[in-house]
Amino acid sequence: MKIDKNIPIPDSRFGNKDGRPPKYPLKDLEINDSFLIPYEEGIEKNKMHSRASGSIANFNKKYPEKKFVTRQIDDGIRVWRIK
């Protein structure tokens, strides 16, 4: 098998190493913008909230200057950019 050197790794879309588009539009939010993650049937509300919070925490490792807050509401999880 041939070994290649100095081949740059193509950029992947944030959070998806397989090149899929990001699940949440965190990168596109401006301060005071928000989006809703609707509840999914068969998934506990707290588990969905935990997943969203985990995605945001991973995003903040790459973009620490942006801050978000999440809240469980009647329709789903709402995510706001606050900084």
N, C-alpha and C positions, 0 to 999 in steps of 0.2 A: 504494500500500500504506500503510495506516495505521500510524503508529508510536505505541506505548503507552509511557508513562513510569511509573516507580515500581511496577511489578508485581513482587512478591517472587518469587524463585526457590524453588520447593518443595524441601524437603530430599529428597535421594536417600539411599538406603541406602548405607552406607560402601563405597567401592570399586566401586560399580556405578552409573554415571551414568544408566543406562537404567531404574533402579528395581527391578532384580532383587534378591532377597535376597542377603546376603553369602555368599560361597562357604565361608568358614571362620568358626567361632563365636568369634573372638578377643574380641569385646566382652563375651561372656557368661562367659568363664573367670575363675575366682577363682584366687588364688595356690595353686600346687601342683596345679591341675586340668590335664588334658591331653586331647588328642583325636588320633585316628589318621587320616592321609590314606592310604588304601590305594593301593598301586602300581597303575598303569593299564597294561594290555597295549599294547605298541607305543611306550611313552614311556620313555626312559632314566631310571633311578633318580636320577642326578645332576641331570638336567633337572627332574624333579619337585621335588627338594629345592631347587633354585634358584628355581623358581616360588613355592614355599611361603615361602622366605626373603624373596623380593621382596614378596610380599603382606604379610608381617609388617613389613618395613621401611616400606612405605607406611602401614600402620596406625599405626606408631610415630610418624610425622610428625604425626598428628592426636592421638594419645594417648601422649605421651612418658613419662608416669608408669608405663606398663605395660611390662614386659620379658618376652621369650619366649626359649626355646631350642628348637632342633629337632635331632632325631637320626634317621638312617636306621637302621631296624631290619628284621628279617626280613619283616614284613608290610607295611611302608610307611614313611611319614615320621610320627614322633610329635612333637607340638608341646606344650610345657609352658609355662604362665605361671609365672614365677619372681619377679616383683615386681609 
